[in-house]
Amino acid sequence: MKPPSVLFLNRVYPPDRGASGWRLQDLVVRLEGLGWKVACVTDPQPMASDPQENQCLSKNYSASLRRIRKQSWNLPPSDVVVSLSDPPFLVALGQLLARRWGAACVHWCHDLYPDLLPVVGDPRLAMLVPGMRALMRPILAACQQVVVGGHCMARYLEQVWRLPMAQIRVFPLWPDPLIAAASIKGEAHPGADAEGLWPEGTALTATRPVVAYVGNFGLAHPFSGVLEAAARLDAGPDSPLFLLAGEGRQKAAIMAEVAARRIRNVHFLPWQPESRLPALMARADVHLALMKPQAVGQLIPSKVAGILAAGRPCLFLGPEACWAAELARQAGEVMPPDDGRRIADSLRRWLADPHARQACGMRGRQCAPWDADSAARSFSGLLHEARARRSARWSPVAGKLPAFPVREFPDA
């Protein structure tokens, strides 16, 4: 019997950088074990990371979309086409391929465009968003399923995009399997010089408290409050060390600000390969997750689940009414990202109370949404549902959708 087949479209896939690529890899290897024939098309030319080149980000995204189209257009047909949201508007290509092959179409939405453009780019783009959304809505409405990472994005799609909730599936992201496995085994954090993990000159001792941010330095992540808190806690060689690991469009400016303000307890790490994440996550006493309040419903930070799985308190610096905040409250705190005094006070309390951190870590491991194996089984069921409905036809212009019940992850 011919196995069911699925094609995933995304800009990145390991070893390329990007959280969506790593979570996609988690799914791919497990879906193959569940009997699916899986194909992935990604951009063969990673986008430049140089900030000057990123001034032409829209041009880079357009070129990436064209390259993905070229690679996918003449592939053998798949039963289901799943588009992710990097580059923006990739769902349009997913719809074209699905109609070309008579396949089902699913959009797995990590970042919601065009709504996110003014948040991560030029605020003047806000005036263009309603018109662009009107053009994109019929394309999104033609998908059998729109998969999102939390209720806040589901509500946003229902209220702003006017998609029926029955079309939307809430599907939380899971923690990196290596982080979860290391935490379950109870592996102790490495010493200061483990595998050259720490930058040269870092004054890191076994007892020095560590506050870590591990992720993207993109424009949706506000760092002003973090730097203010670091400055307030900068009281000498034994003060908390802020380790900021990753890359992104803001990093050069943040490094320049730290140097200009002479904040001595902030150290930067480059992007870390997946193999080093468990050690880095375990070494920190408290982790930070950041999100601009304006991005509610438009993106879902992926790092909160990893922090909880690592068994560390999470300080979510972002909006109160979002999925990441709901998750962080179960094993940490939520506060505004620009309130440096409040962030510093909270860190003092956490770092002074190892018993509270331990209890919080135990709650976090229990609250992490689910693991990659469970997620893959659920996603396989979603794909089978979409495949079963692919014979249904409706006009994407009229936006007519088949009615079927929504099934959501409990408490998502």
C-alpha positions in Angstrom: 0.0 0.0 0.0 1.3 3.4 -0.9 2.3 5.4 2.2 0.8 8.8 2.7 3.1 11.7 1.7 3.7 15.2 2.9 5.8 18.1 1.7 7.1 20.8 4.1 8.1 24.2 2.9 10.3 26.4 5.1 13.3 28.7 4.6 15.6 26.9 7.0 16.4 23.3 8.1 19.3 22.0 10.2 22.2 22.7 10.2 20.8 26.2 9.2 20.0 28.5 12.1 16.4 29.0 13.1 14.1 27.5 15.7 11.4 26.6 13.1 13.9 24.4 11.2 14.9 22.5 14.3 11.3 21.8 15.4 10.6 20.8 11.8 13.4 18.3 11.9 12.0 16.9 15.1 8.7 16.2 13.3 10.2 14.9 10.1 12.2 12.1 11.6 9.3 11.0 13.8 6.7 11.2 11.0 8.8 8.9 8.9 8.8 6.5 11.8 5.0 6.8 11.8 4.8 5.7 8.1 4.8 9.0 6.3 6.8 9.7 3.2 8.3 13.1 4.0 9.9 15.7 1.7 11.2 19.1 2.8 12.1 22.0 0.5 14.1 24.8 2.0 16.2 27.7 0.7 19.6 26.5 -0.5 21.1 30.0 0.1 20.9 31.1 3.7 20.1 34.7 4.1 23.0 37.1 5.0 23.4 37.8 8.7 25.3 41.0 8.2 23.1 43.9 9.5 23.9 46.1 6.5 22.7 43.4 4.1 19.6 43.0 6.2 18.6 46.5 5.3 17.2 44.9 2.2 15.3 42.2 4.1 12.2 42.3 1.9 14.4 41.7 -1.2 16.1 38.8 0.6 12.7 37.2 1.5 11.4 37.6 -2.0 14.5 35.9 -3.4 14.2 33.1 -0.9 10.5 32.6 -1.9 11.5 32.3 -5.5 14.2 29.8 -4.8 11.9 27.6 -2.8 9.3 27.8 -5.6 11.9 26.7 -8.2 12.9 23.7 -6.1 9.4 22.6 -5.3 7.5 23.2 -8.5 8.4 20.0 -10.4 8.5 17.6 -7.5 6.4 14.5 -7.5 3.0 15.3 -5.9 2.4 14.9 -2.2 -0.9 14.2 -0.5 -0.5 17.2 1.9 1.5 20.4 1.5 2.5 22.1 4.8 3.8 25.7 4.6 5.6 27.3 7.5 5.8 31.1 7.8 9.5 31.8 6.9 9.8 33.5 4.4 6.6 35.6 4.8 3.7 34.7 2.5 5.0 31.1 1.9 1.4 30.0 2.4 0.7 31.3 -1.0 3.2 28.9 -2.6 1.8 26.1 -0.5 -1.7 26.8 -1.9 -0.4 26.9 -5.5 1.3 23.5 -5.1 -1.7 22.0 -3.4 -4.0 23.1 -6.2 -1.5 21.9 -8.8 -1.5 18.4 -7.3 -5.0 18.2 -5.9 -3.4 18.0 -2.4 -4.5 19.1 1.0 -3.0 22.4 2.3 -2.0 23.1 5.9 -0.4 26.3 7.1 1.8 25.9 10.3 2.0 29.5 11.4 4.9 30.5 13.6 4.9 34.2 12.7 1.9 36.0 11.3 2.5 38.2 8.3 1.8 40.9 7.2 0.8 41.9 10.7 4.2 41.4 12.2 6.0 43.6 9.6 5.7 46.9 11.5 6.8 45.2 14.7 10.0 43.7 13.2 10.6 46.3 10.5 9.6 49.9 9.7 6.6 51.0 11.8 5.4 53.0 8.7 4.4 49.6 7.2 1.4 49.6 9.5 -0.6 51.6 7.0 -0.1 48.8 4.4 -1.1 45.9 6.7 -4.9 46.1 6.2 -4.7 45.9 2.4 -2.1 43.1 2.5 -4.2 41.2 5.0 -7.2 41.5 2.7 -5.2 40.0 -0.1 -3.8 37.2 2.1 -7.0 36.2 3.9 -8.6 34.2 1.1 -5.3 32.3 0.7 -5.2 31.4 4.4 -8.9 30.7 4.4 -8.4 28.1 1.7 -6.2 25.9 3.9 -7.8 22.8 5.4 -6.1 23.7 8.7 -4.2 26.7 10.1 -1.9 25.4 12.9 -0.9 27.9 15.6 1.2 27.8 18.8 -1.2 29.2 21.3 -4.7 30.6 22.0 -3.5 34.2 21.6 -2.7 33.6 17.9 -5.9 31.6 17.5 -8.0 34.5 18.9 -6.1 37.0 16.8 -6.9 35.1 13.6 -10.5 34.8 14.6 -11.0 38.4 15.6 -8.7 40.3 13.2 -8.5 38.0 10.2 -12.0 36.7 10.7 -11.1 33.0 10.2 -13.5 30.6 11.8 -12.2 29.0 14.9 -13.2 25.6 13.6 -10.4 26.0 11.0 -7.7 26.7 13.6 -5.7 24.1 15.5 -3.8 25.1 18.6 -0.6 23.1 18.6 2.0 24.3 21.1 5.7 24.0 20.4 7.6 21.4 22.4 11.0 21.8 24.1 14.2 20.7 22.3 14.5 17.0 22.8 18.1 17.2 23.9 17.3 19.8 26.6 14.4 17.7 27.9 16.4 14.5 27.9 19.3 16.1 29.8 16.9 17.5 32.4 15.1 14.2 32.9 18.5 12.5 33.5 19.3 15.2 36.1 22.7 16.1 34.4 24.6 18.6 36.4 25.7 21.8 34.8 29.3 21.8 33.5 32.1 23.7 34.9 33.1 27.1 33.7 35.5 25.8 31.1 33.3 22.9 29.7 34.1 22.3 26.1 35.1 25.9 25.6 31.5 27.0 26.0 32.2 30.3 27.7 33.9 33.2 26.0 37.5 34.0 26.7 37.9 36.3 29.7 34.5 35.4 31.2 34.8 35.6 35.0 32.6 32.5 35.6 33.1 30.5 38.7 31.2 27.5 39.9 29.3 29.7 42.4 28.7 32.8 40.4 25.0 33.3 39.6 24.1 33.3 35.9 21.1 34.9 34.1 20.8 33.7 30.6 19.1 34.7 27.4 19.4 32.0 24.6 17.7 32.9 21.4 17.3 35.5 18.7 18.4 39.1 18.8 15.6 40.0 16.4 13.5 43.2 16.5 10.6 41.5 18.2 12.7 41.1 21.3 13.2 44.2 23.5 16.5 44.3 25.5 16.3 47.8 27.1 15.0 46.4 30.5 17.5 43.6 30.5 20.4 45.9 30.1 19.1 48.3 32.8 18.7 45.3 35.2 22.2 44.2 34.4 23.6 47.6 35.1 21.7 47.8 38.5 23.1 44.4 39.5 26.7 45.2 38.3 28.4 45.3 41.7 31.7 43.6 41.1 33.2 40.2 40.2 30.6 38.2 42.2 27.5 40.0 40.7 25.2 38.0 38.6 26.6 37.3 35.1 24.2 37.9 32.2 25.0 35.5 29.4 23.3 36.5 26.1 23.7 33.9 23.4 22.5 34.0 19.8 22.6 36.2 16.8 20.2 38.7 15.1 19.7 42.1 13.7 19.9 43.9 17.1 23.0 42.2 18.5 25.6 44.7 17.2 23.7 47.6 18.6 23.2 45.9 22.0 26.9 45.0 22.2 27.7 48.7 21.4 25.4 49.9 24.2 26.9 47.5 26.7 30.3 48.8 25.9 29.3 52.5 25.9 27.6 52.1 29.3 30.5 50.0 30.6 28.2 47.3 32.0 30.8 44.7 33.1 28.5 41.7 34.0 27.1 41.2 30.5 28.9 38.7 28.2 27.9 37.6 24.7 28.0 34.2 23.2 27.7 33.5 19.4 24.9 31.3 18.1 25.2 27.9 19.8 24.8 24.5 18.0 22.0 22.2 19.4 24.5 19.9 21.0 25.6 22.7 23.4 22.1 23.9 24.4 21.6 21.4 27.3 24.9 22.6 29.0 24.0 26.2 28.5 20.4 25.9 29.7 21.5 23.9 32.8 24.3 26.3 33.8 22.0 29.3 34.1 20.1 29.9 37.4 17.4 31.9 35.8 16.4 32.3 32.1 14.9 35.2 30.3 12.4 35.2 27.4 11.5 38.5 25.6 8.7 39.7 23.4 7.4 43.1 22.3 3.8 43.7 23.6 2.8 44.8 20.2 3.4 41.3 18.9 0.6 39.6 20.8 -1.1 37.0 18.6 1.4 37.5 15.8 4.3 35.3 17.1 4.8 32.6 19.8 8.2 32.6 21.5 9.5 29.1 21.3 12.1 29.3 24.1 9.7 29.3 27.1 8.9 25.5 26.7 12.7 24.8 26.6 13.3 26.8 29.8 10.6 24.9 31.7 11.9 21.6 30.4 15.4 22.5 31.6 14.0 23.0 35.1 14.9 26.6 35.5 12.7 29.6 36.5 11.6 31.7 33.5 11.2 35.5 33.6 9.0 36.3 30.6 9.5 40.0 29.8 6.5 40.7 27.6 2.7 41.0 27.4 0.5 39.5 30.0 -2.2 38.2 27.7 -0.4 35.6 25.5 0.4 31.9 25.5 4.1 32.4 26.5 3.0 34.4 29.6 0.4 31.7 30.6 3.2 29.1 30.4 5.8 31.2 32.2 3.5 31.9 35.1 3.5 28.3 36.0 7.2 28.3 36.7 8.4 31.9 36.9 7.2 35.4 36.5 5.8 37.8 33.9 6.6 41.5 33.8 6.9 44.4 31.3 10.1 44.2 29.2 11.1 47.9 29.8 11.0 47.9 33.6 14.6 47.4 34.5 14.2 48.2 38.2 11.4 45.5 38.5 13.4 43.0 36.5 16.5 43.6 38.7 14.4 43.2 41.9 12.9 40.0 40.7 16.3 38.5 39.8 17.7 39.4 43.2 14.8 37.4 44.8 15.3 34.4 42.6 19.0 34.3 42.8 18.9 34.6 46.6 16.6 31.6 47.1 17.9 28.3 45.7 15.0 26.4 47.3 12.5 28.5 45.4 14.4 28.0 42.1 14.5 24.2 42.7 10.7 24.0 43.4 10.0 26.2 40.4 12.2 23.9 38.2 10.2 20.9 39.3 7.0 22.6 38.4 8.4 23.7 35.1 9.3 20.1 34.1 5.8 19.1 34.9 4.3 22.0 33.0 6.3 21.8 29.8 3.5 21.3 27.2 4.5 18.0 25.6 7.5 16.2 24.0 8.5 15.8 20.4 7.1 12.2 20.2 3.7 13.2 21.4 3.7 16.2 19.1 4.6 14.1 16.1 1.7 11.6 16.8 -0.7 14.5 17.1 0.6 16.2 13.9 0.3 12.9 12.1 -3.3 12.7 13.0 -3.8 16.3 11.8 -2.2 15.4 8.5 -4.4 12.3 8.1 -7.5 14.5 8.7 -6.4 17.0 6.1 -5.6 14.3 3.6 -9.1 12.7 4.1 -10.7 16.1 3.2 -8.6 16.9 0.2 -11.3 15.8 -2.2 -13.5 18.7 -0.9 -13.3 21.7 -3.2 -14.1 25.3 -2.4 -13.3 28.7 -3.8 -10.4 30.5 -2.0 -12.0 33.8 -3.2 -15.3 33.0 -1.6 -13.5 31.6 1.4 -16.0 28.7 1.7 -14.7 26.2 4.3 -15.7 22.7 5.2 -17.1 22.5 8.8 -15.4 20.2 11.2 -14.8 20.4 15.0 -11.7 22.1 16.4 -9.4 19.9 18.5 -7.0 21.8 20.7 -4.2 20.8 23.0 -5.5 20.8 26.6 -4.9 24.1 28.4 -3.0 25.6 25.5 
